Amino acid sequence: MKPIHAVLVACALVMPVAASAQWQWLDAQGKKVFSDQPPPLDVPEKNILRRPHGSRAAAAPAPAPAPASDQAPAAPAAPAGKAAGVDKALEEKARQAEEAEKAKRAAEEKKIAQAKADNCSRARQGKATMDSGMRVARVNDKGEREILDDNARAVEQRRLQSIIDSDCK
């Protein structure tokens, strides 16, 4: 037997085991619901048709999602034994993911602040050049050098001032 066939057979044998870790219940309309999460609190005990292996008859339903805020949610009381270790591991992973997200946001904010500081510095240098009164030349679309007249200089000064007003805070 080729190795790929062995892998496919192994996957086919493992799939029913994974499917057996499902909850099954009847909802308010009488439809069967399949989920890997326990049913909501409003589902009566008699409507729960199947539970995952190893779950107790009065298994606690999944907690409602906490509102999004910068404060950490209060940790629920964990049952003793193996589940408490799993909950602590999940809490630790969630905390690490949150810290990584905060670090990523801080790095992005630092990058934006650095770009604004660079824009501010360039705009101030350009404004000083425009305010100095010396001739300023630019290269146009055809590659020809042209000297800015008073109107073009005034437009450029306003543009540079708007950049200074927005980025130099």
Buried (B, 14 or more C-beta within 10 A) or exposed (E): EEEEEEEEEEEEEEEEEEEEEEBBBBEEEEEEBEEEEBBEEEBEEEBBEEBEEEEEEEBEEBEEEEEEEEEEEEEEEBEEEEEEEEBEEEBEEEEEEEEEEEEEEEEEEEEEEEEBEEBBEBBBEBBEBBEEEEEBEEEEEEEEEEEBEEEEBEEBBEBBEEBBEEBEE
